[in-house]
């Protein structure tokens, strides 16, 4: 599963909470295979690689359970016919 997860960006974000105080979070965008990006925000004080990995893997497991369309076979390229003279 972890090889299907690709981190796209990691950002340190400061927002104003409902109580007017600043909230410090780390926002991570990632892909699961060809799907996404998905976003996880974790408070800076609770952030760790283990917590992030656990959340991303949980999302990846759920994505894996969804019905996915079969990939069509690639169509071979055929150049247009040359004009006749």
N, C-alpha and C positions, 0 to 999 in steps of 0.2 A: 504493500500500500504506500509507504513513504516515497517510493520512486515515482508514483503518480502525482505527488504533490510538488508544486513548484512555486516558491515564494516570488512574487512580482515586485512588491515594495514593502518597506517597513518605515513608518513615520511616527514621530513623536508629536502628539496632538494635545493642545491645551484648549479646553472648552469651559464655558461658564455653566455650572450646574444649576438646577432649579432653585437652590438656596442662595444663588448669587456668588458662590465660592468657586474658585477654579478647580477643574477636574483634569488630572494629567493621565493620559492614556497612551498606549502604543497601539497603532492601527496597522494591521498586516493584511495586505491583499495577496491572494494566492489562487492558483489554478489547480483543479483536480483533473488530470488528463487534459482533454481539450475543452473542458467546461470551466466557466467562471468569467471574470474573477469573483471570488468570494472574499468577504471582509470579516475579520475578527478584531474586536477592540478589547484590550485588556488593560485594567488600571495599572499604572506604572509600578505601584507598590506590590502588586500580585503577579507581575510579569516574570516569567521564566521560560526557558526553552522547553522544558517539560510540559508546562501548562499549555503553551502554544501548540506544541506537537499533538497533545491529547485532543485539543479542540479541532485542529485541522483534520486529524485522522477520523474523528467522529463524523465530521461533515463528509469526508471521502467515503466512509462506510455507507452513509445514507444515500449518497449519489450512486454508489454501486448497486443499490437495491432498486433504483428506478428503471423502468423499461426503456431501453435505448433502441433506436432504429438501427437496422442492419446497415452497415456501410455499403453503398453500391460499389460494384467493381469499377475500377477506373476505365474510362472510355479511351480507347487508343486515339491518338491524334491523327487525323487524316487531313492533309492540306487540301485546299479547294482545287478543283480541276483547272488546268490551264486553258485559257481561251484558245479556240481553234481559229486558224487563219484561212 
